[in-house]
Amino acid sequence: MSKKSALILSLVAAVLLIFTFCHFYGGSPDETADETLVVQETTGVPAESVAPPVKAEPPPVDVSAAPPSAGFLPTEMEDPGKFAAYQQKLKEMAVCLNMQMNTLDPNVEINFDTFNQVINPDLGDIVTQTEEWTATDIRTKGGELRRIYIENAPSIEAGSSRTLKYEAFSADGTAKALPLSKEQMSNPSDALVASLEADGEVVSRSISRRIYYQNGDDLLLVEKNGRIFSFELTHDGATFRCSGADKASSFQCQCRNNP
């Protein structure tokens, strides 16, 4: 074989190798565009802007916490300032999210059921809801405040999984992890959780839920001792977020227009 023929064969082989590599490993521009289009059609937003759902933060530990009360008075009687704050914040929410609102009854307790009756004209019925985490605060006989925090997460293998954190808090609110084995922290049993609660007296129970509505919106809600502590709702291109809603003095809200 002449040198010229050998050179031609080498060039042909190199071109074939480059083509094969690009085809199998590089992907084609059309395929990439198709994948992006699927994400856009599914979510309604460009692929690069799709973000994981926001997770609600637990209420701060109240180092002076007393056991939760057994019942509630109507809102206007229990805390007139809180009722007035809810009236004002719900008006701001209606403007921010361009929503219709029902009237808040001053003679009822403000909990999720009554709150939902106010906000649901544009949302429709509740389709389903998920529990994202629970936080149980206890006070030991020695006066130490502890938190049992259980986070729920979807799992491909088991359908769902739970993660446990057990912490003690100093007088200034600083947290210190209490020792647990890996087996105890991963998918803790109900018996283990009950034994940890038995270490002291329960002073606070909080839960975070995500509630899905008929119109496609979802509400991120945190309740503390049966009362609304924080909530977040996105509707009509804006997000309205409130925290500290269990007390008039700490009730704060924010409206944000989404890009």
Sequence and secondary structure as in RCSB ss.txt:
>XXXX:A:sequence
MSKKSALILSLVAAVLLIFTFCHFYGGSPDETADETLVVQETTGVPAESVAPPVKAEPPPVDVSAAPPSAGFLPT
EMEDPGKFAAYQQKLKEMAVCLNMQMNTLDPNVEINFDTFNQVINPDLGDIVTQTEEWTATDIRTKGGELRRIYI
ENAPSIEAGSSRTLKYEAFSADGTAKALPLSKEQMSNPSDALVASLEADGEVVSRSISRRIYYQNGDDLLLVEKN
GRIFSFELTHDGATFRCSGADKASSFQCQCRNNP
>XXXX:A:secstr
  HHHHHHHHHHHHHHHHHHHIIIII  HHHHHHHHHHHHHHHSS GGG             TT     S    H
HHH HHHHHHHHHHHHHHHHHHT       TTS  SHHHHHHHHTTTT SEEEEEEEEEEEEEEETTS EEEEEE
EEEEETTTEEEEEEEEEEE TT  EEE    HHHHBS  HHHHHHHHTTEEEEEEEEEEEEEETTS EEEEEEET
TEEEEEEEEETTEEEEEE TTSGGG EEEEEE  
